[in-house]
Each structure stands twice: as structure tokens, then as C-alpha cells.
Amino acid sequence: MKTEEKLDLIVSLLQEVELEFNEKAESIKDIDLPLYRMLTEHGSYFIKEIRKGLHSSGRLDTFKTRLKRADELLKD
């Protein structure tokens, strides 16, 4: 698996984790509201920040482009 594919996999896995995390938080909302708030305010925020950091200002695409260029140079 190429590095670019691994990066895409990381992004995809983070999206899955965020979705499952939010589903779990919603399932305990009526049982333990303070825990729900802690999960959604801190946990979800943390996961979103990681994903946002990968995508902000095209950083992920720029990084992939540089990796492709490095691969091309290594082939020459």
C-alpha cells in the first residue's frame, strides 16, 4: 500500500471513529448527561480537529503531491 493510500485510509478511519463515537455518545445521552457532554465536547472535538488538520488549506493534497514527486525522483 502506497503512502498516499495509507493517508486516505487514515482519513476514512477517522471519519468512521467520529461517527461511532457520536453514536455511542447519543446512546448514553438519556442515561448520563454529564458523560455525554464530556464525550461530545472533548472527544468529538479532538477527532474533528485531527481530521480538519489533515484537510485544512489543502495540506493533505499538497503532501500527497510531494510524495508523488519524491516517488518520481526515486524512479529516475
Backbone torsions as a table, in degrees:
resi	resn	phi	psi	omega
1	MET	NA	129.1	179.8
2	LYS	-72.5	159.6	180.0
3	THR	-59.2	-40.0	179.7
4	GLU	-60.9	-43.0	179.5
5	GLU	-65.2	-36.3	177.8
6	LYS	-64.9	-40.4	177.7
7	LEU	-62.9	-43.0	177.4
8	ASP	-62.6	-38.3	178.1
9	LEU	-64.3	-41.3	177.8
10	ILE	-59.6	-46.1	179.4
11	VAL	-61.1	-45.1	179.7
12	SER	-62.2	-44.1	179.2
13	LEU	-64.8	-38.1	177.1
14	LEU	-63.1	-37.9	177.1
15	GLN	-64.4	-41.7	178.2
16	GLU	-63.9	-43.7	179.5
17	VAL	-61.6	-43.9	179.6
18	GLU	-61.0	-43.6	179.6
19	LEU	-62.9	-48.8	179.5
20	GLU	-63.8	-38.9	178.8
21	PHE	-60.8	-47.4	-179.8
22	ASN	-65.9	-37.7	177.7
23	GLU	-63.3	-43.2	179.4
24	LYS	-64.8	-42.3	179.1
25	ALA	-61.2	-44.3	179.5
26	GLU	-62.5	-34.4	-177.6
27	SER	-70.0	-22.3	178.5
28	ILE	-102.0	1.0	-175.7
29	LYS	-53.7	-45.2	-178.3
30	ASP	-79.7	-15.8	-177.9
31	ILE	-89.4	-45.5	-176.2
32	ASP	-144.1	87.9	-175.9
33	LEU	-61.0	-42.6	178.1
34	PRO	-60.6	-40.7	178.0
35	LEU	-65.7	-40.7	176.8
36	TYR	-56.4	-46.4	-179.2
37	ARG	-63.5	-41.4	179.0
38	MET	-63.2	-42.7	180.0
39	LEU	-64.2	-47.1	-175.3
40	THR	-74.7	-37.0	-177.5
41	GLU	-76.1	-36.3	-175.4
42	HIS	-102.8	-51.0	-176.6
43	GLY	-65.7	-53.3	179.9
44	SER	-61.0	-41.6	-179.7
45	TYR	-59.8	-44.5	-179.5
46	PHE	-60.2	-46.8	-179.7
47	ILE	-64.2	-43.3	179.3
48	LYS	-61.9	-39.7	-179.6
49	GLU	-64.4	-38.0	177.3
50	ILE	-62.8	-48.5	180.0
51	ARG	-63.4	-43.6	-179.2
52	LYS	-62.3	-39.3	178.6
53	GLY	-61.4	-34.8	178.3
54	LEU	-70.7	-33.7	-173.8
55	HIS	-98.9	-17.5	-173.4
56	SER	-63.1	138.0	177.2
57	SER	54.4	26.3	178.0
58	GLY	68.4	22.0	-177.2
59	ARG	-58.3	-42.5	-178.3
60	LEU	-63.6	-45.1	179.1
61	ASP	-64.2	-40.4	178.3
62	THR	-62.4	-43.2	179.5
63	PHE	-63.2	-41.6	178.6
64	LYS	-63.1	-41.7	179.0
65	THR	-60.7	-42.9	179.3
66	ARG	-66.2	-37.7	177.4
67	LEU	-64.3	-40.7	177.6
68	LYS	-61.4	-42.6	179.8
69	ARG	-63.3	-42.0	178.4
70	ALA	-62.6	-41.2	177.4
71	ASP	-61.1	-42.1	179.4
72	GLU	-62.6	-42.6	179.9
73	LEU	-64.9	-36.5	-180.0
74	LEU	-70.9	-27.4	179.2
75	LYS	-75.3	-28.3	-177.4
76	ASP	-72.0	NA	NA
